[in-house]
Amino acid sequence: MSTEMQAPSGSRDTVLKQVISVLEDMTSDWDIDFSGDIGDGTHLVGDLAFESIDVVHLIVTLGEIYQEKDLGFEELLIEDGRYISDLQIAQLADFLHRKLVERGNI
């Protein structure tokens, strides 16, 4: 997977498009039972058959794209001391956009 993409600037929609692009690249050769386009309502585990290592890969890739080592994804992935069972792309994009705005990266 290529991580040589330009980190986008601006809106939440721009961040969403970047996340979707990364996910499409990651899953392009996976044998998953998901038809349709990846979008806001797509679930990482339920729709794209992500496993924990895939989530780690996604987080690392997004960190590389945005040139951030620690975006604090544990805030998103852990609730009440437990890992969440699934995550929608919209939740991921909202979280990432908020963190990047807080850090002045977009």
N, C-alpha and C positions, 0 to 999 in steps of 0.2 A: 504494500500500500504506500502510495506517495504521500509524504507529509510536506512537500515543497509548495503547498498552496499559500497564497498571500492571506495573512490574517485580515479579515474584513473589518471595516469600521462601521459604526453607526447603530442602526436600529436592532431591535429584537428579531425582526423578520430576517435581517441579514445574518444574524447569529444562527437562527433556525435553519436557513438555507445551507450554511456551512456545516452544521451538525448533520443534516440530512445527506449532504454530499459525502461526508466521512462515512456515515452509516451505509450508504449505497456502495461505496468503494469496499468497505469491510465485508459486506454480505454478498457481493456480486457473484462469488463462486461457491456460496454455501448452498447446500441442498435443504432448503426450508420450505415448509408448506405455507407460504404467504404470498397471496396474489394482491396486486394493487401497488400503489405508490406509498413510499414511506412519507408520513406526514405527522402533524401535531398529535394525533390520537394513537399513533402506532406505539405499541409496548415493546420494550427491549426483550423481555423474556417471553411473554405470551405470543407475540407476533414474529419476532426475529430470532427466537430460540437462543438468545444470549445466555452464556454461562458466566460465572464470576470472572474468569480470565479474560473474557471478551469485554466486560465492563472495564477492567483494568486497562486493557489495550486502548479502548475508546478514550478513557480519561487521559492516558499518556499522550495519545495522538492530539487531543484537543489542547493539552498543555503545550505541546510543541508548536502547534499552529499559532496559538496566541502568545507564545514565548513566556509562559507562566509555569513554574514548577509545581506550585501548590495552590490550587484554587479552592481548596477546602471542600471537596466533593463529599467528604464524610457527613457534612451537614445535610446533604441531600439523600444520601444512601442509608443513613442510620436514623432510626426513629425509636425513641424510648429504649435505647441501648441495644436494639436489634436491627439487623440489616432488613431493608424493605424487600418485598418479594418481587416487585416489578416497578417499572418506571416508564412513564409516557415521554415521548420526545418533547412535547410541549413543556413538561416539567424541567427537563434537562436544559432546553433552550432558555427558559425563564431564569433558571438558576445561573447559568453561564453568563447570560447578559447582565444580570444584576451584579455578579462578581466582577466582571470586566469594567462596568461603569464605576463601581466602588473603587477600583484600582486605577481608574483613569486611562484604561487601555482602549476604550472606545468612547 
